[in-house]
Amino acid sequence: MTSRPKAAHNTAPSLPRLYSILEVAGVLGVSAKTVQRWIKAGTLPVHRLGKQIRVSQPDLAAFIAQSRCP
């Protein structure tokens, strides 16, 4: 009987959720074109993964927070 090495605990920090443009549009109740305008204007930061464009959960939360009326 061979003993297996114990699995190493994952010590890497968890990564934030990444949303597609369509998912962001759905969450915010706007069109994908509106989200694309915000990205182009630099209002909504994105992460580019090859040809994919994603918005991280912390960036989306910050965008929502700064967009609220006082």
mmCIF file of the N, C-alpha and C atoms, coordinates in Angstrom:
data_MODEL
# 
_entry.id   MODEL 
# 
loop_
_atom_site.group_PDB 
_atom_site.id 
_atom_site.type_symbol 
_atom_site.label_atom_id 
_atom_site.label_alt_id 
_atom_site.label_comp_id 
_atom_site.label_asym_id 
_atom_site.label_entity_id 
_atom_site.label_seq_id 
_atom_site.pdbx_PDB_ins_code 
_atom_site.Cartn_x 
_atom_site.Cartn_y 
_atom_site.Cartn_z 
_atom_site.occupancy 
_atom_site.B_iso_or_equiv 
_atom_site.pdbx_formal_charge 
_atom_site.auth_seq_id 
_atom_site.auth_comp_id 
_atom_site.auth_asym_id 
_atom_site.auth_atom_id 
_atom_site.pdbx_PDB_model_num 
ATOM 1   N N  . MET A 1 1  ? 0.837   -1.171 0.000   1.00 0.00 ? 1  MET A N  1 
ATOM 2   C CA . MET A 1 1  ? 0.000   0.000  0.000   1.00 0.00 ? 1  MET A CA 1 
ATOM 3   C C  . MET A 1 1  ? 0.885   1.238  0.000   1.00 0.00 ? 1  MET A C  1 
ATOM 4   N N  . THR A 1 2  ? 0.686   2.076  -0.987  1.00 0.00 ? 2  THR A N  1 
ATOM 5   C CA . THR A 1 2  ? 1.490   3.286  -1.122  1.00 0.00 ? 2  THR A CA 1 
ATOM 6   C C  . THR A 1 2  ? 0.743   4.447  -0.503  1.00 0.00 ? 2  THR A C  1 
ATOM 7   N N  . SER A 1 3  ? 1.459   5.233  0.284   1.00 0.00 ? 3  SER A N  1 
ATOM 8   C CA . SER A 1 3  ? 0.776   6.386  0.867   1.00 0.00 ? 3  SER A CA 1 
ATOM 9   C C  . SER A 1 3  ? 0.886   7.566  -0.087  1.00 0.00 ? 3  SER A C  1 
ATOM 10  N N  . ARG A 1 4  ? -0.184  8.293  -0.206  1.00 0.00 ? 4  ARG A N  1 
ATOM 11  C CA . ARG A 1 4  ? -0.223  9.463  -1.084  1.00 0.00 ? 4  ARG A CA 1 
ATOM 12  C C  . ARG A 1 4  ? 0.238   10.681 -0.319  1.00 0.00 ? 4  ARG A C  1 
ATOM 13  N N  . PRO A 1 5  ? 0.939   11.573 -1.017  1.00 0.00 ? 5  PRO A N  1 
ATOM 14  C CA . PRO A 1 5  ? 1.299   12.822 -0.337  1.00 0.00 ? 5  PRO A CA 1 
ATOM 15  C C  . PRO A 1 5  ? 0.043   13.641 -0.075  1.00 0.00 ? 5  PRO A C  1 
ATOM 16  N N  . LYS A 1 6  ? 0.061   14.330 1.044   1.00 0.00 ? 6  LYS A N  1 
ATOM 17  C CA . LYS A 1 6  ? -1.084  15.164 1.382   1.00 0.00 ? 6  LYS A CA 1 
ATOM 18  C C  . LYS A 1 6  ? -1.133  16.360 0.447   1.00 0.00 ? 6  LYS A C  1 
ATOM 19  N N  . ALA A 1 7  ? -2.333  16.745 0.088   1.00 0.00 ? 7  ALA A N  1 
ATOM 20  C CA . ALA A 1 7  ? -2.511  17.902 -0.785  1.00 0.00 ? 7  ALA A CA 1 
ATOM 21  C C  . ALA A 1 7  ? -2.096  19.161 -0.052  1.00 0.00 ? 7  ALA A C  1 
ATOM 22  N N  . ALA A 1 8  ? -1.350  19.987 -0.740  1.00 0.00 ? 8  ALA A N  1 
ATOM 23  C CA . ALA A 1 8  ? -0.931  21.251 -0.148  1.00 0.00 ? 8  ALA A CA 1 
ATOM 24  C C  . ALA A 1 8  ? -2.131  22.184 -0.073  1.00 0.00 ? 8  ALA A C  1 
ATOM 25  N N  . HIS A 1 9  ? -2.209  22.922 0.997   1.00 0.00 ? 9  HIS A N  1 
ATOM 26  C CA . HIS A 1 9  ? -3.292  23.892 1.130   1.00 0.00 ? 9  HIS A CA 1 
ATOM 27  C C  . HIS A 1 9  ? -3.050  25.041 0.180   1.00 0.00 ? 9  HIS A C  1 
ATOM 28  N N  . ASN A 1 10 ? -4.093  25.467 -0.451  1.00 0.00 ? 10 ASN A N  1 
ATOM 29  C CA . ASN A 1 10 ? -4.001  26.580 -1.386  1.00 0.00 ? 10 ASN A CA 1 
ATOM 30  C C  . ASN A 1 10 ? -3.849  27.870 -0.590  1.00 0.00 ? 10 ASN A C  1 
ATOM 31  N N  . THR A 1 11 ? -2.666  28.472 -0.660  1.00 0.00 ? 11 THR A N  1 
ATOM 32  C CA . THR A 1 11 ? -2.422  29.696 0.097   1.00 0.00 ? 11 THR A CA 1 
ATOM 33  C C  . THR A 1 11 ? -2.549  30.936 -0.784  1.00 0.00 ? 11 THR A C  1 
ATOM 34  N N  . ALA A 1 12 ? -2.865  30.739 -2.057  1.00 0.00 ? 12 ALA A N  1 
ATOM 35  C CA . ALA A 1 12 ? -3.031  31.883 -2.958  1.00 0.00 ? 12 ALA A CA 1 
ATOM 36  C C  . ALA A 1 12 ? -4.318  32.618 -2.592  1.00 0.00 ? 12 ALA A C  1 
ATOM 37  N N  . PRO A 1 13 ? -4.292  33.938 -2.687  1.00 0.00 ? 13 PRO A N  1 
ATOM 38  C CA . PRO A 1 13 ? -5.515  34.685 -2.378  1.00 0.00 ? 13 PRO A CA 1 
ATOM 39  C C  . PRO A 1 13 ? -6.598  34.364 -3.396  1.00 0.00 ? 13 PRO A C  1 
ATOM 40  N N  . SER A 1 14 ? -7.843  34.408 -2.947  1.00 0.00 ? 14 SER A N  1 
ATOM 41  C CA . SER A 1 14 ? -8.929  34.136 -3.884  1.00 0.00 ? 14 SER A CA 1 
ATOM 42  C C  . SER A 1 14 ? -9.058  35.309 -4.849  1.00 0.00 ? 14 SER A C  1 
ATOM 43  N N  . LEU A 1 15 ? -9.396  34.991 -6.065  1.00 0.00 ? 15 LEU A N  1 
ATOM 44  C CA . LEU A 1 15 ? -9.512  36.010 -7.104  1.00 0.00 ? 15 LEU A CA 1 
ATOM 45  C C  . LEU A 1 15 ? -10.933 36.557 -7.126  1.00 0.00 ? 15 LEU A C  1 
ATOM 46  N N  . PRO A 1 16 ? -11.092 37.852 -7.455  1.00 0.00 ? 16 PRO A N  1 
ATOM 47  C CA . PRO A 1 16 ? -12.441 38.408 -7.516  1.00 0.00 ? 16 PRO A CA 1 
ATOM 48  C C  . PRO A 1 16 ? -13.199 37.861 -8.726  1.00 0.00 ? 16 PRO A C  1 
ATOM 49  N N  . ARG A 1 17 ? -14.496 37.863 -8.637  1.00 0.00 ? 17 ARG A N  1 
ATOM 50  C CA . ARG A 1 17 ? -15.332 37.431 -9.745  1.00 0.00 ? 17 ARG A CA 1 
ATOM 51  C C  . ARG A 1 17 ? -15.190 38.430 -10.880 1.00 0.00 ? 17 ARG A C  1 
ATOM 52  N N  . LEU A 1 18 ? -15.154 37.931 -12.095 1.00 0.00 ? 18 LEU A N  1 
ATOM 53  C CA . LEU A 1 18 ? -15.065 38.783 -13.284 1.00 0.00 ? 18 LEU A CA 1 
ATOM 54  C C  . LEU A 1 18 ? -16.361 38.670 -14.075 1.00 0.00 ? 18 LEU A C  1 
ATOM 55  N N  . TYR A 1 19 ? -16.934 39.817 -14.420 1.00 0.00 ? 19 TYR A N  1 
ATOM 56  C CA . TYR A 1 19 ? -18.192 39.880 -15.141 1.00 0.00 ? 19 TYR A CA 1 
ATOM 57  C C  . TYR A 1 19 ? -17.951 40.257 -16.598 1.00 0.00 ? 19 TYR A C  1 
ATOM 58  N N  . SER A 1 20 ? -18.737 39.675 -17.500 1.00 0.00 ? 20 SER A N  1 
ATOM 59  C CA . SER A 1 20 ? -18.707 40.084 -18.903 1.00 0.00 ? 20 SER A CA 1 
ATOM 60  C C  . SER A 1 20 ? -19.506 41.374 -19.044 1.00 0.00 ? 20 SER A C  1 
ATOM 61  N N  . ILE A 1 21 ? -19.387 42.002 -20.193 1.00 0.00 ? 21 ILE A N  1 
ATOM 62  C CA . ILE A 1 21 ? -20.139 43.231 -20.450 1.00 0.00 ? 21 ILE A CA 1 
ATOM 63  C C  . ILE A 1 21 ? -21.642 42.961 -20.350 1.00 0.00 ? 21 ILE A C  1 
ATOM 64  N N  . LEU A 1 22 ? -22.099 41.839 -20.883 1.00 0.00 ? 22 LEU A N  1 
ATOM 65  C CA . LEU A 1 22 ? -23.526 41.515 -20.816 1.00 0.00 ? 22 LEU A CA 1 
ATOM 66  C C  . LEU A 1 22 ? -23.980 41.289 -19.376 1.00 0.00 ? 22 LEU A C  1 
ATOM 67  N N  . GLU A 1 23 ? -23.137 40.669 -18.564 1.00 0.00 ? 23 GLU A N  1 
ATOM 68  C CA . GLU A 1 23 ? -23.493 40.461 -17.159 1.00 0.00 ? 23 GLU A CA 1 
ATOM 69  C C  . GLU A 1 23 ? -23.576 41.789 -16.413 1.00 0.00 ? 23 GLU A C  1 
ATOM 70  N N  . VAL A 1 24 ? -22.625 42.690 -16.673 1.00 0.00 ? 24 VAL A N  1 
ATOM 71  C CA . VAL A 1 24 ? -22.648 44.010 -16.042 1.00 0.00 ? 24 VAL A CA 1 
ATOM 72  C C  . VAL A 1 24 ? -23.927 44.747 -16.452 1.00 0.00 ? 24 VAL A C  1 
ATOM 73  N N  . ALA A 1 25 ? -24.245 44.681 -17.732 1.00 0.00 ? 25 ALA A N  1 
ATOM 74  C CA . ALA A 1 25 ? -25.458 45.339 -18.224 1.00 0.00 ? 25 ALA A CA 1 
ATOM 75  C C  . ALA A 1 25 ? -26.692 44.786 -17.508 1.00 0.00 ? 25 ALA A C  1 
ATOM 76  N N  . GLY A 1 26 ? -26.752 43.489 -17.320 1.00 0.00 ? 26 GLY A N  1 
ATOM 77  C CA . GLY A 1 26 ? -27.884 42.873 -16.632 1.00 0.00 ? 26 GLY A CA 1 
ATOM 78  C C  . GLY A 1 26 ? -27.969 43.287 -15.178 1.00 0.00 ? 26 GLY A C  1 
ATOM 79  N N  . VAL A 1 27 ? -26.832 43.327 -14.500 1.00 0.00 ? 27 VAL A N  1 
ATOM 80  C CA . VAL A 1 27 ? -26.802 43.724 -13.089 1.00 0.00 ? 27 VAL A CA 1 
ATOM 81  C C  . VAL A 1 27 ? -27.277 45.157 -12.928 1.00 0.00 ? 27 VAL A C  1 
ATOM 82  N N  . LEU A 1 28 ? -26.842 46.031 -13.832 1.00 0.00 ? 28 LEU A N  1 
ATOM 83  C CA . LEU A 1 28 ? -27.160 47.458 -13.715 1.00 0.00 ? 28 LEU A CA 1 
ATOM 84  C C  . LEU A 1 28 ? -28.457 47.858 -14.407 1.00 0.00 ? 28 LEU A C  1 
ATOM 85  N N  . GLY A 1 29 ? -29.030 46.956 -15.175 1.00 0.00 ? 29 GLY A N  1 
ATOM 86  C CA . GLY A 1 29 ? -30.286 47.251 -15.859 1.00 0.00 ? 29 GLY A CA 1 
ATOM 87  C C  . GLY A 1 29 ? -30.137 48.240 -17.000 1.00 0.00 ? 29 GLY A C  1 
ATOM 88  N N  . VAL A 1 30 ? -28.997 48.159 -17.690 1.00 0.00 ? 30 VAL A N  1 
ATOM 89  C CA . VAL A 1 30 ? -28.749 49.019 -18.842 1.00 0.00 ? 30 VAL A CA 1 
ATOM 90  C C  . VAL A 1 30 ? -28.363 48.144 -20.027 1.00 0.00 ? 30 VAL A C  1 
ATOM 91  N N  . SER A 1 31 ? -28.186 48.753 -21.190 1.00 0.00 ? 31 SER A N  1 
ATOM 92  C CA . SER A 1 31 ? -27.790 47.987 -22.366 1.00 0.00 ? 31 SER A CA 1 
ATOM 93  C C  . SER A 1 31 ? -26.276 47.748 -22.363 1.00 0.00 ? 31 SER A C  1 
ATOM 94  N N  . ALA A 1 32 ? -25.855 46.754 -23.124 1.00 0.00 ? 32 ALA A N  1 
ATOM 95  C CA . ALA A 1 32 ? -24.429 46.472 -23.275 1.00 0.00 ? 32 ALA A CA 1 
ATOM 96  C C  . ALA A 1 32 ? -23.722 47.663 -23.914 1.00 0.00 ? 32 ALA A C  1 
ATOM 97  N N  . LYS A 1 33 ? -24.410 48.357 -24.800 1.00 0.00 ? 33 LYS A N  1 
ATOM 98  C CA . LYS A 1 33 ? -23.826 49.527 -25.457 1.00 0.00 ? 33 LYS A CA 1 
ATOM 99  C C  . LYS A 1 33 ? -23.508 50.624 -24.437 1.00 0.00 ? 33 LYS A C  1 
ATOM 100 N N  . THR A 1 34 ? -24.370 50.805 -23.439 1.00 0.00 ? 34 THR A N  1 
ATOM 101 C CA . THR A 1 34 ? -24.116 51.784 -22.383 1.00 0.00 ? 34 THR A CA 1 
ATOM 102 C C  . THR A 1 34 ? -22.877 51.399 -21.587 1.00 0.00 ? 34 THR A C  1 
ATOM 103 N N  . VAL A 1 35 ? -22.755 50.115 -21.258 1.00 0.00 ? 35 VAL A N  1 
ATOM 104 C CA . VAL A 1 35 ? -21.567 49.638 -20.528 1.00 0.00 ? 35 VAL A CA 1 
ATOM 105 C C  . VAL A 1 35 ? -20.323 49.892 -21.368 1.00 0.00 ? 35 VAL A C  1 
ATOM 106 N N  . GLN A 1 36 ? -20.387 49.618 -22.665 1.00 0.00 ? 36 GLN A N  1 
ATOM 107 C CA . GLN A 1 36 ? -19.243 49.858 -23.545 1.00 0.00 ? 36 GLN A CA 1 
ATOM 108 C C  . GLN A 1 36 ? -18.870 51.341 -23.585 1.00 0.00 ? 36 GLN A C  1 
ATOM 109 N N  . ARG A 1 37 ? -19.857 52.229 -23.540 1.00 0.00 ? 37 ARG A N  1 
ATOM 110 C CA . ARG A 1 37 ? -19.573 53.675 -23.512 1.00 0.00 ? 37 ARG A CA 1 
ATOM 111 C C  . ARG A 1 37 ? -18.841 54.053 -22.228 1.00 0.00 ? 37 ARG A C  1 
ATOM 112 N N  . TRP A 1 38 ? -19.276 53.503 -21.092 1.00 0.00 ? 38 TRP A N  1 
ATOM 113 C CA . TRP A 1 38 ? -18.610 53.776 -19.818 1.00 0.00 ? 38 TRP A CA 1 
ATOM 114 C C  . TRP A 1 38 ? -17.162 53.282 -19.844 1.00 0.00 ? 38 TRP A C  1 
ATOM 115 N N  . ILE A 1 39 ? -16.944 52.124 -20.461 1.00 0.00 ? 39 ILE A N  1 
ATOM 116 C CA . ILE A 1 39 ? -15.584 51.572 -20.568 1.00 0.00 ? 39 ILE A CA 1 
ATOM 117 C C  . ILE A 1 39 ? -14.727 52.479 -21.444 1.00 0.00 ? 39 ILE A C  1 
ATOM 118 N N  . LYS A 1 40 ? -15.260 52.874 -22.585 1.00 0.00 ? 40 LYS A N  1 
ATOM 119 C CA . LYS A 1 40 ? -14.516 53.735 -23.516 1.00 0.00 ? 40 LYS A CA 1 
ATOM 120 C C  . LYS A 1 40 ? -14.185 55.086 -22.874 1.00 0.00 ? 40 LYS A C  1 
ATOM 121 N N  . ALA A 1 41 ? -15.118 55.612 -22.059 1.00 0.00 ? 41 ALA A N  1 
ATOM 122 C CA . ALA A 1 41 ? -14.901 56.893 -21.383 1.00 0.00 ? 41 ALA A CA 1 
ATOM 123 C C  . ALA A 1 41 ? -13.941 56.767 -20.203 1.00 0.00 ? 41 ALA A C  1 
ATOM 124 N N  . GLY A 1 42 ? -13.628 55.533 -19.799 1.00 0.00 ? 42 GLY A N  1 
ATOM 125 C CA . GLY A 1 42 ? -12.727 55.330 -18.670 1.00 0.00 ? 42 GLY A CA 1 
ATOM 126 C C  . GLY A 1 42 ? -13.423 55.378 -17.323 1.00 0.00 ? 42 GLY A C  1 
ATOM 127 N N  . THR A 1 43 ? -14.737 55.443 -17.341 1.00 0.00 ? 43 THR A N  1 
ATOM 128 C CA . THR A 1 43 ? -15.516 55.503 -16.103 1.00 0.00 ? 43 THR A CA 1 
ATOM 129 C C  . THR A 1 43 ? -15.566 54.145 -15.404 1.00 0.00 ? 43 THR A C  1 
ATOM 130 N N  . LEU A 1 44 ? -15.585 53.090 -16.187 1.00 0.00 ? 44 LEU A N  1 
ATOM 131 C CA . LEU A 1 44 ? -15.660 51.724 -15.659 1.00 0.00 ? 44 LEU A CA 1 
ATOM 132 C C  . LEU A 1 44 ? -14.381 50.977 -16.045 1.00 0.00 ? 44 LEU A C  1 
ATOM 133 N N  . PRO A 1 45 ? -13.511 50.680 -15.069 1.00 0.00 ? 45 PRO A N  1 
ATOM 134 C CA . PRO A 1 45 ? -12.255 49.982 -15.377 1.00 0.00 ? 45 PRO A CA 1 
ATOM 135 C C  . PRO A 1 45 ? -12.511 48.529 -15.797 1.00 0.00 ? 45 PRO A C  1 
ATOM 136 N N  . VAL A 1 46 ? -11.666 48.028 -16.672 1.00 0.00 ? 46 VAL A N  1 
ATOM 137 C CA . VAL A 1 46 ? -11.808 46.654 -17.159 1.00 0.00 ? 46 VAL A CA 1 
ATOM 138 C C  . VAL A 1 46 ? -10.471 45.924 -17.118 1.00 0.00 ? 46 VAL A C  1 
ATOM 139 N N  . HIS A 1 47 ? -10.568 44.622 -17.241 1.00 0.00 ? 47 HIS A N  1 
ATOM 140 C CA . HIS A 1 47 ? -9.405  43.743 -17.375 1.00 0.00 ? 47 HIS A CA 1 
ATOM 141 C C  . HIS A 1 47 ? -9.527  43.069 -18.726 1.00 0.00 ? 47 HIS A C  1 
ATOM 142 N N  . ARG A 1 48 ? -8.471  43.113 -19.506 1.00 0.00 ? 48 ARG A N  1 
ATOM 143 C CA . ARG A 1 48 ? -8.492  42.491 -20.831 1.00 0.00 ? 48 ARG A CA 1 
ATOM 144 C C  . ARG A 1 48 ? -7.729  41.172 -20.745 1.00 0.00 ? 48 ARG A C  1 
ATOM 145 N N  . LEU A 1 49 ? -8.426  40.103 -21.105 1.00 0.00 ? 49 LEU A N  1 
ATOM 146 C CA . LEU A 1 49 ? -7.850  38.761 -21.104 1.00 0.00 ? 49 LEU A CA 1 
ATOM 147 C C  . LEU A 1 49 ? -7.900  38.252 -22.538 1.00 0.00 ? 49 LEU A C  1 
ATOM 148 N N  . GLY A 1 50 ? -6.824  38.505 -23.264 1.00 0.00 ? 50 GLY A N  1 
ATOM 149 C CA . GLY A 1 50 ? -6.852  38.217 -24.692 1.00 0.00 ? 50 GLY A CA 1 
ATOM 150 C C  . GLY A 1 50 ? -7.837  39.165 -25.346 1.00 0.00 ? 50 GLY A C  1 
ATOM 151 N N  . LYS A 1 51 ? -8.831  38.606 -26.020 1.00 0.00 ? 51 LYS A N  1 
ATOM 152 C CA . LYS A 1 51 ? -9.861  39.439 -26.655 1.00 0.00 ? 51 LYS A CA 1 
ATOM 153 C C  . LYS A 1 51 ? -11.064 39.670 -25.742 1.00 0.00 ? 51 LYS A C  1 
ATOM 154 N N  . GLN A 1 52 ? -11.061 39.005 -24.596 1.00 0.00 ? 52 GLN A N  1 
ATOM 155 C CA . GLN A 1 52 ? -12.180 39.152 -23.679 1.00 0.00 ? 52 GLN A CA 1 
ATOM 156 C C  . GLN A 1 52 ? -12.009 40.390 -22.806 1.00 0.00 ? 52 GLN A C  1 
ATOM 157 N N  . ILE A 1 53 ? -13.116 41.039 -22.514 1.00 0.00 ? 53 ILE A N  1 
ATOM 158 C CA . ILE A 1 53 ? -13.126 42.195 -21.628 1.00 0.00 ? 53 ILE A CA 1 
ATOM 159 C C  . ILE A 1 53 ? -13.966 41.810 -20.418 1.00 0.00 ? 53 ILE A C  1 
ATOM 160 N N  . ARG A 1 54 ? -13.407 41.989 -19.226 1.00 0.00 ? 54 ARG A N  1 
ATOM 161 C CA . ARG A 1 54 ? -14.100 41.634 -18.000 1.00 0.00 ? 54 ARG A CA 1 
ATOM 162 C C  . ARG A 1 54 ? -14.018 42.773 -16.995 1.00 0.00 ? 54 ARG A C  1 
ATOM 163 N N  . VAL A 1 55 ? -15.028 42.856 -16.135 1.00 0.00 ? 55 VAL A N  1 
ATOM 164 C CA . VAL A 1 55 ? -15.082 43.850 -15.070 1.00 0.00 ? 55 VAL A CA 1 
ATOM 165 C C  . VAL A 1 55 ? -15.041 43.082 -13.755 1.00 0.00 ? 55 VAL A C  1 
ATOM 166 N N  . SER A 1 56 ? -14.109 43.435 -12.877 1.00 0.00 ? 56 SER A N  1 
ATOM 167 C CA . SER A 1 56 ? -14.008 42.730 -11.600 1.00 0.00 ? 56 SER A CA 1 
ATOM 168 C C  . SER A 1 56 ? -15.102 43.181 -10.650 1.00 0.00 ? 56 SER A C  1 
ATOM 169 N N  . GLN A 1 57 ? -15.446 42.316 -9.713  1.00 0.00 ? 57 GLN A N  1 
ATOM 170 C CA . GLN A 1 57 ? -16.495 42.624 -8.743  1.00 0.00 ? 57 GLN A CA 1 
ATOM 171 C C  . GLN A 1 57 ? -16.138 43.866 -7.929  1.00 0.00 ? 57 GLN A C  1 
ATOM 172 N N  . PRO A 1 58 ? -14.883 44.009 -7.451  1.00 0.00 ? 58 PRO A N  1 
ATOM 173 C CA . PRO A 1 58 ? -14.552 45.233 -6.706  1.00 0.00 ? 58 PRO A CA 1 
ATOM 174 C C  . PRO A 1 58 ? -14.670 46.501 -7.564  1.00 0.00 ? 58 PRO A C  1 
ATOM 175 N N  . ASP A 1 59 ? -14.280 46.431 -8.835  1.00 0.00 ? 59 ASP A N  1 
ATOM 176 C CA . ASP A 1 59 ? -14.405 47.594 -9.720  1.00 0.00 ? 59 ASP A CA 1 
ATOM 177 C C  . ASP A 1 59 ? -15.873 47.932 -9.978  1.00 0.00 ? 59 ASP A C  1 
ATOM 178 N N  . LEU A 1 60 ? -16.706 46.905 -10.134 1.00 0.00 ? 60 LEU A N  1 
ATOM 179 C CA . LEU A 1 60 ? -18.127 47.139 -10.342 1.00 0.00 ? 60 LEU A CA 1 
ATOM 180 C C  . LEU A 1 60 ? -18.750 47.759 -9.094  1.00 0.00 ? 60 LEU A C  1 
ATOM 181 N N  . ALA A 1 61 ? -18.377 47.253 -7.922  1.00 0.00 ? 61 ALA A N  1 
ATOM 182 C CA . ALA A 1 61 ? -18.909 47.799 -6.668  1.00 0.00 ? 61 ALA A CA 1 
ATOM 183 C C  . ALA A 1 61 ? -18.493 49.262 -6.501  1.00 0.00 ? 61 ALA A C  1 
ATOM 184 N N  . ALA A 1 62 ? -17.237 49.584 -6.829  1.00 0.00 ? 62 ALA A N  1 
ATOM 185 C CA . ALA A 1 62 ? -16.767 50.967 -6.727  1.00 0.00 ? 62 ALA A CA 1 
ATOM 186 C C  . ALA A 1 62 ? -17.505 51.859 -7.721  1.00 0.00 ? 62 ALA A C  1 
ATOM 187 N N  . PHE A 1 63 ? -17.742 51.365 -8.926  1.00 0.00 ? 63 PHE A N  1 
ATOM 188 C CA . PHE A 1 63 ? -18.479 52.130 -9.937  1.00 0.00 ? 63 PHE A CA 1 
ATOM 189 C C  . PHE A 1 63 ? -19.889 52.437 -9.445  1.00 0.00 ? 63 PHE A C  1 
ATOM 190 N N  . ILE A 1 64 ? -20.545 51.435 -8.863  1.00 0.00 ? 64 ILE A N  1 
ATOM 191 C CA . ILE A 1 64 ? -21.901 51.632 -8.344  1.00 0.00 ? 64 ILE A CA 1 
ATOM 192 C C  . ILE A 1 64 ? -21.891 52.652 -7.204  1.00 0.00 ? 64 ILE A C  1 
ATOM 193 N N  . ALA A 1 65 ? -20.907 52.521 -6.308  1.00 0.00 ? 65 ALA A N  1 
ATOM 194 C CA . ALA A 1 65 ? -20.822 53.434 -5.164  1.00 0.00 ? 65 ALA A CA 1 
ATOM 195 C C  . ALA A 1 65 ? -20.606 54.881 -5.605  1.00 0.00 ? 65 ALA A C  1 
ATOM 196 N N  . GLN A 1 66 ? -19.747 55.103 -6.587  1.00 0.00 ? 66 GLN A N  1 
ATOM 197 C CA . GLN A 1 66 ? -19.461 56.471 -7.026  1.00 0.00 ? 66 GLN A CA 1 
ATOM 198 C C  . GLN A 1 66 ? -20.565 57.040 -7.902  1.00 0.00 ? 66 GLN A C  1 
ATOM 199 N N  . SER A 1 67 ? -21.421 56.176 -8.438  1.00 0.00 ? 67 SER A N  1 
ATOM 200 C CA . SER A 1 67 ? -22.497 56.618 -9.312  1.00 0.00 ? 67 SER A CA 1 
ATOM 201 C C  . SER A 1 67 ? -23.776 56.965 -8.553  1.00 0.00 ? 67 SER A C  1 
ATOM 202 N N  . ARG A 1 68 ? -23.816 56.642 -7.279  1.00 0.00 ? 68 ARG A N  1 
ATOM 203 C CA . ARG A 1 68 ? -25.014 56.921 -6.478  1.00 0.00 ? 68 ARG A CA 1 
ATOM 204 C C  . ARG A 1 68 ? -25.157 58.396 -6.203  1.00 0.00 ? 68 ARG A C  1 
ATOM 205 N N  . CYS A 1 69 ? -26.382 58.837 -6.183  1.00 0.00 ? 69 CYS A N  1 
ATOM 206 C CA . CYS A 1 69 ? -26.670 60.224 -5.803  1.00 0.00 ? 69 CYS A CA 1 
ATOM 207 C C  . CYS A 1 69 ? -26.654 60.329 -4.276  1.00 0.00 ? 69 CYS A C  1 
ATOM 208 N N  . PRO A 1 70 ? -26.089 61.403 -3.737  1.00 0.00 ? 70 PRO A N  1 
ATOM 209 C CA . PRO A 1 70 ? -26.053 61.529 -2.275  1.00 0.00 ? 70 PRO A CA 1 
ATOM 210 C C  . PRO A 1 70 ? -27.421 61.781 -1.672  1.00 0.00 ? 70 PRO A C  1 
# 
